[in-house]
Amino acid sequence: MTETPRRSFAKALTWQAMGLVVMTAITWALTGSVETGGAIALLGAASGMVTYMLHERAWARVRWGRNSD
C-alpha cells in the first residue's frame, strides 16, 4: 500500500497548523510580542512543512518495515 502525495500534503498541513499554534504561544511567552511570535512561527511552519513533505515522500519509497496486508 502506498501513500499519495495528496495524503502526505494533508498530513503535513494539519501537523504544521498544530505546530503553528504551539510555536506562536511559546515565542509570544518568551518575547512578550505576539507579532514576533507569529512571524517566527510562520517561518518555522513554512520551512517545517517543506522538510516534512520531502521526508514523507522519501519514506514512501522505502519498503523496509512494511507488511503486505
PDB file of N, H, CA, C and O in Angstrom:
ATOM      1  N   MET A   1       0.840  -1.170   0.000  1.00  0.00           N
ATOM      2  CA  MET A   1       0.000   0.000   0.000  1.00  0.00           C
ATOM      3  C   MET A   1       0.893   1.244   0.000  1.00  0.00           C
ATOM      4  O   MET A   1       1.815   1.349   0.809  1.00  0.00           O
ATOM      5  N   THR A   2       0.622   2.169  -0.893  1.00  0.00           N
ATOM      6  H   THR A   2      -0.127   2.083  -1.550  1.00  0.00           H
ATOM      7  CA  THR A   2       1.416   3.398  -0.958  1.00  0.00           C
ATOM      8  C   THR A   2       0.561   4.590  -0.549  1.00  0.00           C
ATOM      9  O   THR A   2      -0.669   4.531  -0.548  1.00  0.00           O
ATOM     10  N   GLU A   3       1.227   5.636  -0.213  1.00  0.00           N
ATOM     11  H   GLU A   3       2.226   5.684  -0.213  1.00  0.00           H
ATOM     12  CA  GLU A   3       0.557   6.866   0.185  1.00  0.00           C
ATOM     13  C   GLU A   3       0.678   7.872  -0.942  1.00  0.00           C
ATOM     14  O   GLU A   3       1.753   8.044  -1.516  1.00  0.00           O
ATOM     15  N   THR A   4      -0.424   8.538  -1.260  1.00  0.00           N
ATOM     16  H   THR A   4      -1.298   8.399  -0.793  1.00  0.00           H
ATOM     17  CA  THR A   4      -0.402   9.518  -2.344  1.00  0.00           C
ATOM     18  C   THR A   4       0.221  10.827  -1.864  1.00  0.00           C
ATOM     19  O   THR A   4       0.219  11.120  -0.668  1.00  0.00           O
ATOM     20  N   PRO A   5       0.753  11.613  -2.803  1.00  0.00           N
ATOM     21  CA  PRO A   5       1.272  12.927  -2.424  1.00  0.00           C
ATOM     22  C   PRO A   5       0.192  13.810  -1.790  1.00  0.00           C
ATOM     23  O   PRO A   5       0.492  14.617  -0.910  1.00  0.00           O
ATOM     24  N   ARG A   6      -1.050  13.663  -2.228  1.00  0.00           N
ATOM     25  H   ARG A   6      -1.293  13.007  -2.942  1.00  0.00           H
ATOM     26  CA  ARG A   6      -2.143  14.467  -1.668  1.00  0.00           C
ATOM     27  C   ARG A   6      -2.345  14.157  -0.174  1.00  0.00           C
ATOM     28  O   ARG A   6      -2.554  15.061   0.635  1.00  0.00           O
ATOM     29  N   ARG A   7      -2.278  12.880   0.168  1.00  0.00           N
ATOM     30  H   ARG A   7      -2.108  12.146  -0.489  1.00  0.00           H
ATOM     31  CA  ARG A   7      -2.411  12.490   1.576  1.00  0.00           C
ATOM     32  C   ARG A   7      -1.227  13.013   2.391  1.00  0.00           C
ATOM     33  O   ARG A   7      -1.410  13.518   3.499  1.00  0.00           O
ATOM     34  N   SER A   8      -0.026  12.895   1.849  1.00  0.00           N
ATOM     35  H   SER A   8       0.122  12.485   0.949  1.00  0.00           H
ATOM     36  CA  SER A   8       1.157  13.423   2.535  1.00  0.00           C
ATOM     37  C   SER A   8       1.008  14.918   2.773  1.00  0.00           C
ATOM     38  O   SER A   8       1.373  15.418   3.837  1.00  0.00           O
ATOM     39  N   PHE A   9       0.473  15.635   1.787  1.00  0.00           N
ATOM     40  H   PHE A   9       0.177  15.229   0.923  1.00  0.00           H
ATOM     41  CA  PHE A   9       0.276  17.078   1.920  1.00  0.00           C
ATOM     42  C   PHE A   9      -0.746  17.385   3.013  1.00  0.00           C
ATOM     43  O   PHE A   9      -0.532  18.291   3.818  1.00  0.00           O
ATOM     44  N   ALA A  10      -1.849  16.646   3.050  1.00  0.00           N
ATOM     45  H   ALA A  10      -2.022  15.910   2.395  1.00  0.00           H
ATOM     46  CA  ALA A  10      -2.873  16.868   4.074  1.00  0.00           C
ATOM     47  C   ALA A  10      -2.310  16.632   5.473  1.00  0.00           C
ATOM     48  O   ALA A  10      -2.587  17.398   6.396  1.00  0.00           O
ATOM     49  N   LYS A  11      -1.528  15.580   5.624  1.00  0.00           N
ATOM     50  H   LYS A  11      -1.304  14.958   4.874  1.00  0.00           H
ATOM     51  CA  LYS A  11      -0.901  15.295   6.913  1.00  0.00           C
ATOM     52  C   LYS A  11       0.069  16.406   7.298  1.00  0.00           C
ATOM     53  O   LYS A  11       0.102  16.831   8.453  1.00  0.00           O
ATOM     54  N   ALA A  12       0.847  16.870   6.351  1.00  0.00           N
ATOM     55  H   ALA A  12       0.820  16.525   5.413  1.00  0.00           H
ATOM     56  CA  ALA A  12       1.801  17.947   6.620  1.00  0.00           C
ATOM     57  C   ALA A  12       1.073  19.221   7.024  1.00  0.00           C
ATOM     58  O   ALA A  12       1.511  19.928   7.933  1.00  0.00           O
ATOM     59  N   LEU A  13      -0.032  19.514   6.355  1.00  0.00           N
ATOM     60  H   LEU A  13      -0.387  18.940   5.617  1.00  0.00           H
ATOM     61  CA  LEU A  13      -0.794  20.728   6.631  1.00  0.00           C
ATOM     62  C   LEU A  13      -1.377  20.717   8.044  1.00  0.00           C
ATOM     63  O   LEU A  13      -1.259  21.706   8.767  1.00  0.00           O
ATOM     64  N   THR A  14      -2.001  19.614   8.443  1.00  0.00           N
ATOM     65  H   THR A  14      -2.097  18.810   7.856  1.00  0.00           H
ATOM     66  CA  THR A  14      -2.582  19.553   9.786  1.00  0.00           C
ATOM     67  C   THR A  14      -1.504  19.569  10.866  1.00  0.00           C
ATOM     68  O   THR A  14      -1.676  20.193  11.914  1.00  0.00           O
ATOM     69  N   TRP A  15      -0.405  18.889  10.610  1.00  0.00           N
ATOM     70  H   TRP A  15      -0.266  18.382   9.759  1.00  0.00           H
ATOM     71  CA  TRP A  15       0.707  18.878  11.569  1.00  0.00           C
ATOM     72  C   TRP A  15       1.266  20.287  11.747  1.00  0.00           C
ATOM     73  O   TRP A  15       1.530  20.715  12.871  1.00  0.00           O
ATOM     74  N   GLN A  16       1.444  20.995  10.662  1.00  0.00           N
ATOM     75  H   GLN A  16       1.230  20.648   9.749  1.00  0.00           H
ATOM     76  CA  GLN A  16       2.008  22.342  10.739  1.00  0.00           C
ATOM     77  C   GLN A  16       1.038  23.322  11.375  1.00  0.00           C
ATOM     78  O   GLN A  16       1.471  24.259  12.046  1.00  0.00           O
ATOM     79  N   ALA A  17      -0.256  23.135  11.185  1.00  0.00           N
ATOM     80  H   ALA A  17      -0.608  22.374  10.640  1.00  0.00           H
ATOM     81  CA  ALA A  17      -1.240  24.007  11.831  1.00  0.00           C
ATOM     82  C   ALA A  17      -1.141  23.887  13.350  1.00  0.00           C
ATOM     83  O   ALA A  17      -1.174  24.889  14.065  1.00  0.00           O
ATOM     84  N   MET A  18      -1.019  22.661  13.829  1.00  0.00           N
ATOM     85  H   MET A  18      -0.993  21.848  13.249  1.00  0.00           H
ATOM     86  CA  MET A  18      -0.860  22.465  15.274  1.00  0.00           C
ATOM     87  C   MET A  18       0.450  23.075  15.759  1.00  0.00           C
ATOM     88  O   MET A  18       0.487  23.726  16.803  1.00  0.00           O
ATOM     89  N   GLY A  19       1.509  22.869  15.014  1.00  0.00           N
ATOM     90  H   GLY A  19       1.479  22.340  14.165  1.00  0.00           H
ATOM     91  CA  GLY A  19       2.802  23.423  15.384  1.00  0.00           C
ATOM     92  C   GLY A  19       2.809  24.939  15.377  1.00  0.00           C
ATOM     93  O   GLY A  19       3.469  25.566  16.205  1.00  0.00           O
ATOM     94  N   LEU A  20       2.075  25.533  14.442  1.00  0.00           N
ATOM     95  H   LEU A  20       1.538  25.024  13.769  1.00  0.00           H
ATOM     96  CA  LEU A  20       1.988  26.990  14.341  1.00  0.00           C
ATOM     97  C   LEU A  20       1.395  27.583  15.619  1.00  0.00           C
ATOM     98  O   LEU A  20       1.902  28.573  16.145  1.00  0.00           O
ATOM     99  N   VAL A  21       0.341  26.983  16.102  1.00  0.00           N
ATOM    100  H   VAL A  21      -0.072  26.178  15.675  1.00  0.00           H
ATOM    101  CA  VAL A  21      -0.298  27.462  17.329  1.00  0.00           C
ATOM    102  C   VAL A  21       0.653  27.338  18.523  1.00  0.00           C
ATOM    103  O   VAL A  21       0.803  28.273  19.309  1.00  0.00           O
ATOM    104  N   VAL A  22       1.282  26.190  18.645  1.00  0.00           N
ATOM    105  H   VAL A  22       1.160  25.430  18.007  1.00  0.00           H
ATOM    106  CA  VAL A  22       2.192  25.958  19.774  1.00  0.00           C
ATOM    107  C   VAL A  22       3.399  26.893  19.708  1.00  0.00           C
ATOM    108  O   VAL A  22       3.776  27.491  20.716  1.00  0.00           O
ATOM    109  N   MET A  23       4.004  27.019  18.529  1.00  0.00           N
ATOM    110  H   MET A  23       3.697  26.533  17.711  1.00  0.00           H
ATOM    111  CA  MET A  23       5.194  27.867  18.386  1.00  0.00           C
ATOM    112  C   MET A  23       4.865  29.339  18.628  1.00  0.00           C
ATOM    113  O   MET A  23       5.657  30.058  19.236  1.00  0.00           O
ATOM    114  N   THR A  24       3.705  29.789  18.157  1.00  0.00           N
ATOM    115  H   THR A  24       3.061  29.205  17.663  1.00  0.00           H
ATOM    116  CA  THR A  24       3.298  31.171  18.415  1.00  0.00           C
ATOM    117  C   THR A  24       3.168  31.412  19.914  1.00  0.00           C
ATOM    118  O   THR A  24       3.652  32.421  20.427  1.00  0.00           O
ATOM    119  N   ALA A  25       2.524  30.497  20.608  1.00  0.00           N
ATOM    120  H   ALA A  25       2.131  29.677  20.191  1.00  0.00           H
ATOM    121  CA  ALA A  25       2.330  30.653  22.053  1.00  0.00           C
ATOM    122  C   ALA A  25       3.659  30.661  22.807  1.00  0.00           C
ATOM    123  O   ALA A  25       3.868  31.483  23.699  1.00  0.00           O
ATOM    124  N   ILE A  26       4.544  29.752  22.448  1.00  0.00           N
ATOM    125  H   ILE A  26       4.374  29.084  21.724  1.00  0.00           H
ATOM    126  CA  ILE A  26       5.844  29.683  23.131  1.00  0.00           C
ATOM    127  C   ILE A  26       6.659  30.946  22.876  1.00  0.00           C
ATOM    128  O   ILE A  26       7.205  31.533  23.810  1.00  0.00           O
ATOM    129  N   THR A  27       6.743  31.365  21.613  1.00  0.00           N
ATOM    130  H   THR A  27       6.299  30.888  20.855  1.00  0.00           H
ATOM    131  CA  THR A  27       7.546  32.548  21.282  1.00  0.00           C
ATOM    132  C   THR A  27       6.927  33.811  21.859  1.00  0.00           C
ATOM    133  O   THR A  27       7.652  34.710  22.283  1.00  0.00           O
ATOM    134  N   TRP A  28       5.615  33.895  21.882  1.00  0.00           N
ATOM    135  H   TRP A  28       5.026  33.165  21.537  1.00  0.00           H
ATOM    136  CA  TRP A  28       4.920  35.026  22.490  1.00  0.00           C
ATOM    137  C   TRP A  28       5.250  35.082  23.983  1.00  0.00           C
ATOM    138  O   TRP A  28       5.522  36.153  24.525  1.00  0.00           O
ATOM    139  N   ALA A  29       5.224  33.925  24.641  1.00  0.00           N
ATOM    140  H   ALA A  29       5.003  33.055  24.201  1.00  0.00           H
ATOM    141  CA  ALA A  29       5.541  33.877  26.071  1.00  0.00           C
ATOM    142  C   ALA A  29       6.984  34.306  26.338  1.00  0.00           C
ATOM    143  O   ALA A  29       7.261  34.963  27.342  1.00  0.00           O
ATOM    144  N   LEU A  30       7.898  33.941  25.448  1.00  0.00           N
ATOM    145  H   LEU A  30       7.673  33.407  24.632  1.00  0.00           H
ATOM    146  CA  LEU A  30       9.311  34.274  25.645  1.00  0.00           C
ATOM    147  C   LEU A  30       9.647  35.715  25.282  1.00  0.00           C
ATOM    148  O   LEU A  30      10.507  36.327  25.914  1.00  0.00           O
ATOM    149  N   THR A  31       8.971  36.264  24.264  1.00  0.00           N
ATOM    150  H   THR A  31       8.272  35.767  23.751  1.00  0.00           H
ATOM    151  CA  THR A  31       9.313  37.610  23.799  1.00  0.00           C
ATOM    152  C   THR A  31       8.340  38.681  24.274  1.00  0.00           C
ATOM    153  O   THR A  31       8.686  39.861  24.315  1.00  0.00           O
ATOM    154  N   GLY A  32       7.130  38.279  24.631  1.00  0.00           N
ATOM    155  H   GLY A  32       6.849  37.320  24.598  1.00  0.00           H
ATOM    156  CA  GLY A  32       6.114  39.248  25.011  1.00  0.00           C
ATOM    157  C   GLY A  32       5.470  39.922  23.818  1.00  0.00           C
ATOM    158  O   GLY A  32       4.655  40.830  23.986  1.00  0.00           O
ATOM    159  N   SER A  33       5.819  39.495  22.618  1.00  0.00           N
ATOM    160  H   SER A  33       6.480  38.757  22.481  1.00  0.00           H
ATOM    161  CA  SER A  33       5.286  40.104  21.398  1.00  0.00           C
ATOM    162  C   SER A  33       4.580  39.048  20.558  1.00  0.00           C
ATOM    163  O   SER A  33       5.195  38.089  20.091  1.00  0.00           O
ATOM    164  N   VAL A  34       3.276  39.243  20.374  1.00  0.00           N
ATOM    165  H   VAL A  34       2.777  40.022  20.753  1.00  0.00           H
ATOM    166  CA  VAL A  34       2.528  38.298  19.547  1.00  0.00           C
ATOM    167  C   VAL A  34       2.954  38.399  18.080  1.00  0.00           C
ATOM    168  O   VAL A  34       2.920  37.404  17.356  1.00  0.00           O
ATOM    169  N   GLU A  35       3.356  39.602  17.638  1.00  0.00           N
ATOM    170  H   GLU A  35       3.384  40.410  18.226  1.00  0.00           H
ATOM    171  CA  GLU A  35       3.814  39.775  16.256  1.00  0.00           C
ATOM    172  C   GLU A  35       5.095  38.983  15.998  1.00  0.00           C
ATOM    173  O   GLU A  35       5.212  38.283  14.992  1.00  0.00           O
ATOM    174  N   THR A  36       6.045  39.101  16.913  1.00  0.00           N
ATOM    175  H   THR A  36       5.950  39.669  17.731  1.00  0.00           H
ATOM    176  CA  THR A  36       7.292  38.340  16.786  1.00  0.00           C
ATOM    177  C   THR A  36       7.007  36.847  16.875  1.00  0.00           C
ATOM    178  O   THR A  36       7.554  36.054  16.108  1.00  0.00           O
ATOM    179  N   GLY A  37       6.155  36.474  17.807  1.00  0.00           N
ATOM    180  H   GLY A  37       5.711  37.118  18.430  1.00  0.00           H
ATOM    181  CA  GLY A  37       5.789  35.071  17.947  1.00  0.00           C
ATOM    182  C   GLY A  37       5.167  34.519  16.683  1.00  0.00           C
ATOM    183  O   GLY A  37       5.499  33.415  16.251  1.00  0.00           O
ATOM    184  N   GLY A  38       4.258  35.288  16.085  1.00  0.00           N
ATOM    185  H   GLY A  38       3.988  36.184  16.436  1.00  0.00           H
ATOM    186  CA  GLY A  38       3.615  34.852  14.845  1.00  0.00           C
ATOM    187  C   GLY A  38       4.582  34.768  13.683  1.00  0.00           C
ATOM    188  O   GLY A  38       4.523  33.829  12.890  1.00  0.00           O
ATOM    189  N   ALA A  39       5.480  35.750  13.575  1.00  0.00           N
ATOM    190  H   ALA A  39       5.528  36.513  14.219  1.00  0.00           H
ATOM    191  CA  ALA A  39       6.451  35.752  12.470  1.00  0.00           C
ATOM    192  C   ALA A  39       7.398  34.561  12.564  1.00  0.00           C
ATOM    193  O   ALA A  39       7.651  33.884  11.567  1.00  0.00           O
ATOM    194  N   ILE A  40       7.912  34.308  13.746  1.00  0.00           N
ATOM    195  H   ILE A  40       7.706  34.857  14.556  1.00  0.00           H
ATOM    196  CA  ILE A  40       8.816  33.172  13.927  1.00  0.00           C
ATOM    197  C   ILE A  40       8.073  31.861  13.683  1.00  0.00           C
ATOM    198  O   ILE A  40       8.611  30.944  13.064  1.00  0.00           O
ATOM    199  N   ALA A  41       6.845  31.777  14.165  1.00  0.00           N
ATOM    200  H   ALA A  41       6.407  32.522  14.668  1.00  0.00           H
ATOM    201  CA  ALA A  41       6.052  30.563  13.962  1.00  0.00           C
ATOM    202  C   ALA A  41       5.769  30.326  12.480  1.00  0.00           C
ATOM    203  O   ALA A  41       5.829  29.186  12.019  1.00  0.00           O
ATOM    204  N   LEU A  42       5.463  31.379  11.730  1.00  0.00           N
ATOM    205  H   LEU A  42       5.415  32.305  12.104  1.00  0.00           H
ATOM    206  CA  LEU A  42       5.203  31.226  10.291  1.00  0.00           C
ATOM    207  C   LEU A  42       6.445  30.769   9.539  1.00  0.00           C
ATOM    208  O   LEU A  42       6.365  29.907   8.663  1.00  0.00           O
ATOM    209  N   LEU A  43       7.587  31.341   9.879  1.00  0.00           N
ATOM    210  H   LEU A  43       7.653  32.041  10.590  1.00  0.00           H
ATOM    211  CA  LEU A  43       8.836  30.899   9.245  1.00  0.00           C
ATOM    212  C   LEU A  43       9.135  29.440   9.572  1.00  0.00           C
ATOM    213  O   LEU A  43       9.537  28.665   8.704  1.00  0.00           O
ATOM    214  N   GLY A  44       8.936  29.084  10.819  1.00  0.00           N
ATOM    215  H   GLY A  44       8.609  29.713  11.524  1.00  0.00           H
ATOM    216  CA  GLY A  44       9.153  27.702  11.226  1.00  0.00           C
ATOM    217  C   GLY A  44       8.184  26.747  10.552  1.00  0.00           C
ATOM    218  O   GLY A  44       8.571  25.652  10.146  1.00  0.00           O
ATOM    219  N   ALA A  45       6.928  27.153  10.431  1.00  0.00           N
ATOM    220  H   ALA A  45       6.614  28.043  10.762  1.00  0.00           H
ATOM    221  CA  ALA A  45       5.916  26.303   9.799  1.00  0.00           C
ATOM    222  C   ALA A  45       6.211  26.100   8.321  1.00  0.00           C
ATOM    223  O   ALA A  45       6.098  24.986   7.809  1.00  0.00           O
ATOM    224  N   ALA A  46       6.584  27.165   7.641  1.00  0.00           N
ATOM    225  H   ALA A  46       6.675  28.070   8.056  1.00  0.00           H
ATOM    226  CA  ALA A  46       6.869  27.061   6.203  1.00  0.00           C
ATOM    227  C   ALA A  46       8.064  26.148   5.945  1.00  0.00           C
ATOM    228  O   ALA A  46       8.005  25.269   5.086  1.00  0.00           O
ATOM    229  N   SER A  47       9.133  26.357   6.682  1.00  0.00           N
ATOM    230  H   SER A  47       9.180  27.072   7.380  1.00  0.00           H
ATOM    231  CA  SER A  47      10.311  25.509   6.472  1.00  0.00           C
ATOM    232  C   SER A  47      10.047  24.081   6.939  1.00  0.00           C
ATOM    233  O   SER A  47      10.518  23.128   6.319  1.00  0.00           O
ATOM    234  N   GLY A  48       9.310  23.932   8.012  1.00  0.00           N
ATOM    235  H   GLY A  48       8.928  24.707   8.516  1.00  0.00           H
ATOM    236  CA  GLY A  48       8.981  22.605   8.518  1.00  0.00           C
ATOM    237  C   GLY A  48       8.084  21.823   7.581  1.00  0.00           C
ATOM    238  O   GLY A  48       8.239  20.610   7.442  1.00  0.00           O
ATOM    239  N   MET A  49       7.148  22.501   6.938  1.00  0.00           N
ATOM    240  H   MET A  49       7.022  23.487   7.052  1.00  0.00           H
ATOM    241  CA  MET A  49       6.236  21.810   6.025  1.00  0.00           C
ATOM    242  C   MET A  49       6.980  21.272   4.807  1.00  0.00           C
ATOM    243  O   MET A  49       6.753  20.141   4.378  1.00  0.00           O
ATOM    244  N   VAL A  50       7.857  22.083   4.263  1.00  0.00           N
ATOM    245  H   VAL A  50       8.041  23.002   4.612  1.00  0.00           H
ATOM    246  CA  VAL A  50       8.650  21.635   3.115  1.00  0.00           C
ATOM    247  C   VAL A  50       9.523  20.446   3.512  1.00  0.00           C
ATOM    248  O   VAL A  50       9.594  19.452   2.790  1.00  0.00           O
ATOM    249  N   THR A  51      10.173  20.553   4.643  1.00  0.00           N
ATOM    250  H   THR A  51      10.115  21.361   5.229  1.00  0.00           H
ATOM    251  CA  THR A  51      11.030  19.468   5.114  1.00  0.00           C
ATOM    252  C   THR A  51      10.224  18.198   5.374  1.00  0.00           C
ATOM    253  O   THR A  51      10.656  17.102   5.017  1.00  0.00           O
ATOM    254  N   TYR A  52       9.064  18.344   5.989  1.00  0.00           N
ATOM    255  H   TYR A  52       8.714  19.235   6.279  1.00  0.00           H
ATOM    256  CA  TYR A  52       8.207  17.190   6.274  1.00  0.00           C
ATOM    257  C   TYR A  52       7.742  16.513   4.985  1.00  0.00           C
ATOM    258  O   TYR A  52       7.762  15.286   4.891  1.00  0.00           O
ATOM    259  N   MET A  53       7.328  17.292   4.002  1.00  0.00           N
ATOM    260  H   MET A  53       7.311  18.289   4.078  1.00  0.00           H
ATOM    261  CA  MET A  53       6.886  16.719   2.721  1.00  0.00           C
ATOM    262  C   MET A  53       8.013  15.927   2.071  1.00  0.00           C
ATOM    263  O   MET A  53       7.794  14.811   1.598  1.00  0.00           O
ATOM    264  N   LEU A  54       9.204  16.487   2.043  1.00  0.00           N
ATOM    265  H   LEU A  54       9.382  17.393   2.426  1.00  0.00           H
ATOM    266  CA  LEU A  54      10.345  15.777   1.466  1.00  0.00           C
ATOM    267  C   LEU A  54      10.623  14.486   2.235  1.00  0.00           C
ATOM    268  O   LEU A  54      10.888  13.446   1.632  1.00  0.00           O
ATOM    269  N   HIS A  55      10.564  14.552   3.539  1.00  0.00           N
ATOM    270  H   HIS A  55      10.349  15.397   4.029  1.00  0.00           H
ATOM    271  CA  HIS A  55      10.786  13.388   4.391  1.00  0.00           C
ATOM    272  C   HIS A  55       9.729  12.310   4.128  1.00  0.00           C
ATOM    273  O   HIS A  55      10.072  11.139   3.970  1.00  0.00           O
ATOM    274  N   GLU A  56       8.463  12.690   4.081  1.00  0.00           N
ATOM    275  H   GLU A  56       8.184  13.642   4.210  1.00  0.00           H
ATOM    276  CA  GLU A  56       7.377  11.741   3.831  1.00  0.00           C
ATOM    277  C   GLU A  56       7.499  11.083   2.464  1.00  0.00           C
ATOM    278  O   GLU A  56       7.309   9.873   2.334  1.00  0.00           O
ATOM    279  N   ARG A  57       7.814  11.869   1.452  1.00  0.00           N
ATOM    280  H   ARG A  57       7.968  12.851   1.557  1.00  0.00           H
ATOM    281  CA  ARG A  57       7.914  11.308   0.098  1.00  0.00           C
ATOM    282  C   ARG A  57       9.114  10.375  -0.007  1.00  0.00           C
ATOM    283  O   ARG A  57       9.054   9.368  -0.713  1.00  0.00           O
ATOM    284  N   ALA A  58      10.189  10.693   0.678  1.00  0.00           N
ATOM    285  H   ALA A  58      10.238  11.511   1.251  1.00  0.00           H
ATOM    286  CA  ALA A  58      11.352   9.802   0.672  1.00  0.00           C
ATOM    287  C   ALA A  58      10.997   8.479   1.351  1.00  0.00           C
ATOM    288  O   ALA A  58      11.323   7.412   0.830  1.00  0.00           O
ATOM    289  N   TRP A  59      10.339   8.538   2.500  1.00  0.00           N
ATOM    290  H   TRP A  59      10.074   9.405   2.924  1.00  0.00           H
ATOM    291  CA  TRP A  59       9.967   7.319   3.210  1.00  0.00           C
ATOM    292  C   TRP A  59       8.903   6.522   2.466  1.00  0.00           C
ATOM    293  O   TRP A  59       8.818   5.306   2.641  1.00  0.00           O
ATOM    294  N   ALA A  60       8.098   7.171   1.645  1.00  0.00           N
ATOM    295  H   ALA A  60       8.168   8.159   1.502  1.00  0.00           H
ATOM    296  CA  ALA A  60       7.088   6.450   0.864  1.00  0.00           C
ATOM    297  C   ALA A  60       7.750   5.489  -0.124  1.00  0.00           C
ATOM    298  O   ALA A  60       7.123   4.520  -0.553  1.00  0.00           O
ATOM    299  N   ARG A  61       8.990   5.741  -0.484  1.00  0.00           N
ATOM    300  H   ARG A  61       9.499   6.528  -0.136  1.00  0.00           H
ATOM    301  CA  ARG A  61       9.728   4.888  -1.422  1.00  0.00           C
ATOM    302  C   ARG A  61      10.467   3.739  -0.741  1.00  0.00           C
ATOM    303  O   ARG A  61      10.943   2.824  -1.414  1.00  0.00           O
ATOM    304  N   VAL A  62      10.563   3.779   0.572  1.00  0.00           N
ATOM    305  H   VAL A  62      10.175   4.522   1.118  1.00  0.00           H
ATOM    306  CA  VAL A  62      11.306   2.759   1.310  1.00  0.00           C
ATOM    307  C   VAL A  62      10.367   1.599   1.645  1.00  0.00           C
ATOM    308  O   VAL A  62       9.310   1.801   2.243  1.00  0.00           O
ATOM    309  N   ARG A  63      10.756   0.400   1.260  1.00  0.00           N
ATOM    310  H   ARG A  63      11.615   0.236   0.775  1.00  0.00           H
ATOM    311  CA  ARG A  63       9.934  -0.782   1.527  1.00  0.00           C
ATOM    312  C   ARG A  63      10.199  -1.382   2.909  1.00  0.00           C
ATOM    313  O   ARG A  63       9.375  -2.143   3.416  1.00  0.00           O
ATOM    314  N   TRP A  64      11.310  -1.056   3.507  1.00  0.00           N
ATOM    315  H   TRP A  64      11.979  -0.438   3.095  1.00  0.00           H
ATOM    316  CA  TRP A  64      11.700  -1.614   4.793  1.00  0.00           C
ATOM    317  C   TRP A  64      10.620  -1.357   5.857  1.00  0.00           C
ATOM    318  O   TRP A  64      10.118  -0.240   5.983  1.00  0.00           O
ATOM    319  N   GLY A  65      10.273  -2.393   6.611  1.00  0.00           N
ATOM    320  H   GLY A  65      10.680  -3.300   6.508  1.00  0.00           H
ATOM    321  CA  GLY A  65       9.342  -2.249   7.723  1.00  0.00           C
ATOM    322  C   GLY A  65       7.877  -2.255   7.352  1.00  0.00           C
ATOM    323  O   GLY A  65       7.035  -1.979   8.207  1.00  0.00           O
ATOM    324  N   ARG A  66       7.542  -2.557   6.119  1.00  0.00           N
ATOM    325  H   ARG A  66       8.226  -2.781   5.425  1.00  0.00           H
ATOM    326  CA  ARG A  66       6.144  -2.606   5.683  1.00  0.00           C
ATOM    327  C   ARG A  66       5.679  -4.050   5.597  1.00  0.00           C
ATOM    328  O   ARG A  66       6.452  -4.955   5.279  1.00  0.00           O
ATOM    329  N   ASN A  67       4.412  -4.243   5.885  1.00  0.00           N
ATOM    330  H   ASN A  67       3.784  -3.508   6.144  1.00  0.00           H
ATOM    331  CA  ASN A  67       3.775  -5.539   5.684  1.00  0.00           C
ATOM    332  C   ASN A  67       2.903  -5.447   4.441  1.00  0.00           C
ATOM    333  O   ASN A  67       2.447  -4.362   4.082  1.00  0.00           O
ATOM    334  N   SER A  68       2.672  -6.557   3.793  1.00  0.00           N
ATOM    335  H   SER A  68       3.042  -7.439   4.085  1.00  0.00           H
ATOM    336  CA  SER A  68       1.857  -6.549   2.573  1.00  0.00           C
ATOM    337  C   SER A  68       0.427  -6.992   2.867  1.00  0.00           C
ATOM    338  O   SER A  68      -0.145  -7.792   2.127  1.00  0.00           O
ATOM    339  N   ASP A  69      -0.149  -6.468   3.955  1.00  0.00           N
ATOM    340  H   ASP A  69       0.316  -5.818   4.557  1.00  0.00           H
ATOM    341  CA  ASP A  69      -1.513  -6.844   4.363  1.00  0.00           C
ATOM    342  C   ASP A  69      -2.465  -6.648   3.239  1.00  0.00           C
ATOM    343  O   ASP A  69      -3.658  -6.910   3.387  1.00  0.00           O
TER     344      ASP A  69
END
